[in-house]
Every structure is written in structure tokens, then in C-alpha cells.
Amino acid sequence: MKILHTSDWHIGQILHNIDRADDHREMLGCIRDLVAEHQPDLLLVCGDIFHTSQPSASAQKLLTDALIDIRRAAPQMTIVLTAGNHDSASRHETHSAVWELSDIHTIGTIDPDAPGANIIEIPGKGWLAAVPYVNERNMPAGYYGDILDSISSRNAEGLPVIMCAHTTVRGSDFSGHADVSDFYVGGIDYRDLDEMGSGYDYLALGHIHRPQTIRGSHGRARYCGTPLPVSFDERYPHSVSLVTIEAHGSVPLIEELPVREKRLLINIPPEGCAPWDECIAGLQRLDGEIEAYIRMNVEVETVLPPGAFREAESELSCKKARLAYINSIRKEKETKDRSHLSVSEFRKMRPIEIAEKYCSDVGIVFSDELRRLFTEAETAALSDSQN
């Protein structure tokens, strides 16, 4: 059985006010071409199809057009899309009956009392336990084991068994994710691999953006990663995974297939941060023919130079790259420079003064724009409290 494993498309993402529809269209076209070339038995998309639970009409049409093109590229292939934590589970299933007429399955929920409802048979090829994202509090104990046991009882031919999940597996490499704590990544709590049950030949995972095979899984559990970088911190190659399984019990053969990017995400400088003049020099050295979005990581003492954004855009005016964001990073000060407030001092401060002090202590530039937004929020909060 041959599977094209992908996840985390994040269609509809707006990157620092930039609509990435063209980038997603290019990525989806590349996946269509890979499907046409390799003719897999199953295309499996493991969650976070959209970037938000309420995608725009244009984002939904982009997905619909892509699925039709992919279906035409491999008419005999089964297509399965499961919901991730960014998706709406109910929206995922709204038109599922219509999609199934084209052997396209959109799975948004589970039935705790009927694990078999999430089993999809790929005739003569294998079995899939299609598990979407489920909040940890709502996931029935032992559900993964139950659905795998249900497949085992039906798999008389000894065909390959695949299970998918959109979750955080402990011990994975979370590089590129900003929302990481001791308990969760990207809002999803850690789960140990042994909680995922046994009996699968391949566990297709979504949610973590860096492609990787999970340590301790004996080559059977893998994050395919996102085919398109979602943030400037994802500084690694992006791909989809082509997985071949000879028979139930065989070790999967995994091949990473690169996905072409219409525009790169480039950091200046490539690592860390630098003073303004060095960052401008980096823009000047940039190849004018490279199509990219640029994030400048600027080390500042207090604030950016006046007209900084206009100066940076001027340097790119004759190049194909586009400035997305200037990331101001406050130059680190000694801890002793941070003053400590007494309770009485704290009570005498205005809210905006507290916000300014916090930003100063943690190295965030409290810009005029932040000051304006804070004042608007404070005014709205006071107005609500008086009504």
C-alpha cells in the first residue's frame, strides 16, 4: 500500500497582513503533481486543513478546487481529510456525504461508543483508523486501542493498517512552534506514544510542523510536517511523506518529497538579530530575483529609526522580495537595571504605565501603535464596566 501523508496546510493564513492564497495555490498544485507522478492508494491529510475554524469563502473554494484537481490526477485513489485543532469539526462534516461520492472522506468527529465509524477500508490495499483532533478531555480512555482492535477483527487478509491522529507526541522536535510549554505545544497537551495503542503499521501524525519520525516507534510513527512554512521560525525544509507498506507487520518505507514554494520566508539576519544598519546591508545583498517574504530581526536600544519601514521597503523596491515584518528585539540589559515595585507604588500607577514597564522589563518596544491599541482597549473596558 502506498500513502501520501501530509498535514497542516493552514489554507487561509494571513502572514503579517499578507494574504498567502497564491502560496497555498502553488503548494496544492505541487501536491497534485506528486499525486499524478506517484499514484498513491491513499492521500491522507492529518488536520489543520484551514488556518482558522471560520475560513473565508475564497479559502474554502481554494480547497474545493484543489481536491477536484487532485482527484482527477489519481481517479482510483482514496482521499481522507481529518480535522485538526485549527479546524471546525462540524464544518468538516457538513458536506461529507457529497464528498464521499468521489471517495473523498472528511472526518471531523468520533463516536465514543462506535470506534468502527472512523474506520475506512481501502479495498484490497489496507485499513485506515481516521482519528481527527479531539480535545483531551473528550477523548475516551482506550479509544485508539479500541479502533485498532476493531480493524484487527476485520483484517482477515492481513492488509496494512494505518492510523492517523492530530496531537502532540512527547519527545518530538517542536522547532518552529512559538506556543510551547512544559504541558502542551500549540494548545494540545502532550501524549505518550504508548497511549496510541498497538497494531498499526504506520501512525500518520499531524500538528507538529517539523517533519520527523518519532524516536522509539521503530520507524512506524511520523509527523510529515507542513508542506508550506507557517512562520519565519520554521527554518527547515518542508515536504510531504510518501509511505510504502508491503504487508501488515512490514516496516514502512518512507521517502520525503520536497514541496516547491512560490515565495520563501527569509530572516535577516539568518540567525539571531542585528543592529539596523546591518539589517539594511542584508537587504542590499539580497538577490533581486528571489521571490520571498522578509522578516527583519532588528536589535534596538529603545525604538526603530524614524521611517524604518519606508527605508526597508525602498531597498526592496527593485527586487522581487517583499517586506513582511520588522521584528524589534530590545537589547538585553543587566537584571539589576530592572526595578521592583512595592504594592503601594504599583497601586499608584496607571494601567498604561504598568504596560510600559512590563514591556521594558521583558525587552519589548512599546511603540506608538501599541500605545494607541492599549488606550483603545482601556477605554472600551471602562465603557463596558459603566454600562
Buried (B, 14 or more C-beta within 10 A) or exposed (E): BBBBBBBBBBBBBEBEEBBBBEBBBBBBBBBBBBBEEBBBBBBBBBBBBBBBBEBBEEBBEBBEEBBEBBBEBBEEBBBBBBBBBBBBBEBBBEEBEEBEEEBBBBBBBBEEEEBEEBBBBBEEBBBBBBBBBBEEEEBEEEBBBBBBBBBBEEBEEEBBBBBBBBBBBEEBBBBBBEEEEEEEBBEBBBBEBEBBBEBBBBBBBBBBBBBBBBEEBEEBBBBBBBBBBBBBBBBBEBBBBBBBBEEBEEEBEBEBBEBEBBBEBBBBBEEEBBEBEEBBBBBEEBEEEEEBBBBBBBBBEEEBEEEBEEBBBEBBEEBEBEBBBBBBBBEEEEEEEEEEEEEEEEEEEEEBEEBBBEBBBEBBBBEEEBBEEBEEEBEEEEEEEEE
